Amino acid sequence: MRVLIARNARGFLHAVTCDHPAGFGDRFKVTMAAQACTVEDLSMDEYSRLRTLGYVPRVKGSAPAAAEAARANPVEPDQVAAPDPTDLPEPGQEVRTDVFPRATVTGVLTWPDGTRAAHVRAPGGEGLARPGGWCPLDAPPPIPALTPDPPPPQARASPPPDLTAPPALTPTRMPSLFGDWS
């Protein structure tokens, strides 16, 4: 089976699909050519090597040149630096984040490029605690920056005007669009 990657005229990813069922790849290439897209045809092994990078490298110019560069210099998964496991809290730990004063870590998320963040849940919602953006709950709170006290409110010069309407002297009624029917 073959993997087909279509890129638009500016080089951005437009579509990724497999050549299945038989003959679909030829129709896909014709359709993408009609939309001014270039189609890169890769084997599953070549595509899986590109996927281990966490991104599909692209050299300015054309998509096939980028694929050729990636095939020439593949990155092995064991060459990627492992993130420091101590930079994030453990699941079940209670932490303080920039958004939540008290939250519980429910798990750790890892993106394909190796970026990690802890998923936290608090009474006010859920969010992410990134490395350096959290502290244990038992740690002392950070000292807030000193800000000057706001000036005291100014006293009003005069009482507010009385805006209540006087009572109507005579009963009123809504005027009719078609004249007086009384």
TAHUJO-V497581 format. One record per residue. N is the residue number from 1. RES is the residue in one small letter. PHI is phi as a letter, one per 40 degrees, with the letter a starting at -180 (NA if undefined). PSI is psi in whole degrees, -180 to 180 (NA if undefined). OMEGA is omega in whole degrees, -180 to 180 (* if undefined). Layout:
n,res,phi,psi,omega
N,RES,PHI,PSI,OMEGA
N,RES,PHI,PSI,OMEGA
This chain:
n,res,phi,psi,omega
1,m,NA,145,-179
2,r,b,152,176
3,v,b,132,-179
4,l,b,125,180
5,i,b,119,180
6,a,b,135,177
7,r,b,143,-180
8,n,c,-179,-175
9,a,c,-27,179
10,r,c,-2,177
11,g,g,2,-180
12,f,c,149,180
13,l,c,130,-180
14,h,b,-43,-179
15,a,a,150,174
16,v,b,130,180
17,t,a,171,176
18,c,b,153,177
19,d,c,74,-179
20,h,a,132,0
21,p,c,177,-176
22,a,d,134,179
23,g,g,-13,-179
24,f,c,-38,-178
25,g,d,-40,180
26,d,c,-43,178
27,r,c,-38,179
28,f,c,-45,-180
29,k,c,-40,179
30,v,c,-43,180
31,t,c,-44,-180
32,m,c,-36,177
33,a,c,-36,177
34,a,c,-24,179
35,q,c,14,179
36,a,g,37,177
37,c,b,149,173
38,t,c,145,-177
39,v,b,128,177
40,e,b,128,-176
41,d,b,114,-177
42,l,b,152,171
43,s,c,166,180
44,m,c,-36,179
45,d,c,-44,179
46,e,c,-43,-179
47,y,c,-41,180
48,s,c,-32,175
49,r,c,-40,177
50,l,c,-36,-179
51,r,c,-29,179
52,t,c,-18,178
53,l,c,-22,-177
54,g,g,-9,176
55,y,a,163,176
56,v,b,111,-177
57,p,c,146,-180
58,r,a,126,176
59,v,c,140,180
60,k,d,136,-179
61,g,h,-86,-176
62,s,b,154,179
63,a,c,-40,179
64,p,c,-32,178
65,a,c,-38,178
66,a,c,-41,179
67,a,c,-38,179
68,e,c,-40,178
69,a,c,-39,179
70,a,c,-36,178
71,r,c,-33,-178
72,a,c,-33,-177
73,n,b,68,-180
74,p,c,145,177
75,v,c,125,179
76,e,c,147,-179
77,p,d,-30,-179
78,d,c,-8,178
79,q,c,-15,179
80,v,c,131,-178
81,a,c,129,179
82,a,c,135,179
83,p,c,152,180
84,d,c,120,-177
85,p,c,-15,-178
86,t,c,-2,-178
87,d,c,-6,179
88,l,b,153,179
89,p,c,162,179
90,e,c,150,175
91,p,d,137,-178
92,g,g,-15,-179
93,q,c,142,176
94,e,c,131,-175
95,v,b,169,173
96,r,b,130,179
97,t,b,-179,178
98,d,c,-29,-175
99,v,b,-41,-175
100,f,b,128,177
101,p,c,-22,178
102,r,a,119,-179
103,a,a,157,178
104,t,b,133,180
105,v,c,125,179
106,t,b,-19,179
107,g,i,177,179
108,v,b,130,-180
109,l,b,141,178
110,t,b,127,178
111,w,c,164,-179
112,p,d,-28,-180
113,d,c,2,177
114,g,g,-8,178
115,t,c,138,-178
116,r,b,153,176
117,a,a,150,178
118,a,c,135,176
119,h,c,123,-178
120,v,b,150,179
121,r,b,133,-180
122,a,b,168,178
123,p,d,-27,-179
124,g,c,-1,-179
125,g,i,-160,-180
126,e,b,160,179
127,g,a,-168,-180
128,l,b,141,174
129,a,b,108,-179
130,r,c,161,179
131,p,d,130,-179
132,g,g,-7,-178
133,g,b,21,-179
134,w,a,163,172
135,c,a,154,179
136,p,c,151,-177
137,l,c,-32,-179
138,d,c,-5,177
139,a,c,151,179
140,p,c,146,-180
141,p,c,150,179
142,p,c,148,-180
143,i,c,122,-179
144,p,c,153,177
145,a,c,143,-180
146,l,c,127,177
147,t,b,145,-180
148,p,c,150,178
149,d,c,143,178
150,p,c,152,-180
151,p,c,151,180
152,p,c,151,-180
153,p,c,145,-180
154,q,c,142,177
155,a,c,144,179
156,r,c,142,-179
157,a,c,-37,-179
158,s,a,160,179
159,p,c,155,-179
160,p,c,151,-179
161,p,c,154,179
162,d,c,113,-176
163,l,b,9,180
164,t,c,142,-179
165,a,c,143,177
166,p,c,153,180
167,p,c,146,180
168,a,c,138,-178
169,l,c,-36,179
170,t,b,155,177
171,p,c,142,-180
172,t,b,159,176
173,r,a,161,-179
174,m,c,133,178
175,p,c,149,-179
176,s,c,147,179
177,l,c,-30,-174
178,f,b,21,178
179,g,h,-176,-177
180,d,c,124,-178
181,w,b,14,-177
182,s,c,NA,*
